[in-house]
Amino acid sequence: MSTDKLFILLLVVLLPLTGCLDTIEPASADDAHGDDADNEPQWVNGVGTNLINWNLTLNDNQWLEVKSAVGLLIIGDENSSQQETVQYGMTVSELTGWTVTSTGFSPIFGGTYSICGMMMDENCYASDPDGGWTITQWSVIYRIHSV
């Protein structure tokens, strides 16, 4: 076999292995997030059934981050055979009118927060005033940052 053919054969065999023989240690998960990862607040999962009773009051040096705020709604009359269960993104509402959608950050520091089962005509409802839907379960995942 000629030298050129041997060299090409070696390239064909070894080229696909390029990068497979890494000897550098991979970075740890802590290094990937930097030094601030240890200082991040822990996530809290508030859950409940039926009546939404989640309330949260923050000091002026605290700030709310919401990862998820959802509820399971049963749509239809209790006596109806055509009820439907849906997952619905809820709004976290601050007492003075500020809102955080089902994922986001509060636009203010501090405040008193609760969950709206549904926002209609700028009013927050934990249950349907007309009786057309009922919340069976709810969940809010959040954390509080110090500022």
C-alpha positions, 0 to 999 in steps of 0.5 A: 500500500502506498504512503498516500493511501495509508495516510488517507485511510488513517485520516478516515479512521481517526477523523471521526474520533476527533474530540472524543479523547478529551482529558480536561475535567468538565466544570462543576455545576457551581462554576457554571453559575458563578459565585452568585448561585449560592446567594439565590433565594430558594423557590417556594411552592404554595399549593391549595385546593378549592378556595384560593387563600394564598397571601404574601406581604413583603417589606420594602427591601424585598422583591417578588419573582414568580416562576409559575401561578396556575390553577385547575378550573372546572368549567360548567355547572356542578349538575351538568354532565358536560364539565371540563377541567382546564389548567389556567394561568393565574395572575398574582395581584398586588393590593395597590393594583400592580400585577405579575402574570403567571411568570415574571417579576413584580414591578415594585419592591414590597407589597401585599400579594394574592392570587387572582383566579381570574382577572375580569374588567380589572377585577380580581376573582378567586371564584366565578361570581356567576358560578360558571367555573370553580377552582379545584386546585392551585399552585404558585411557585415563587421566591423572594429576593432581598434588595 
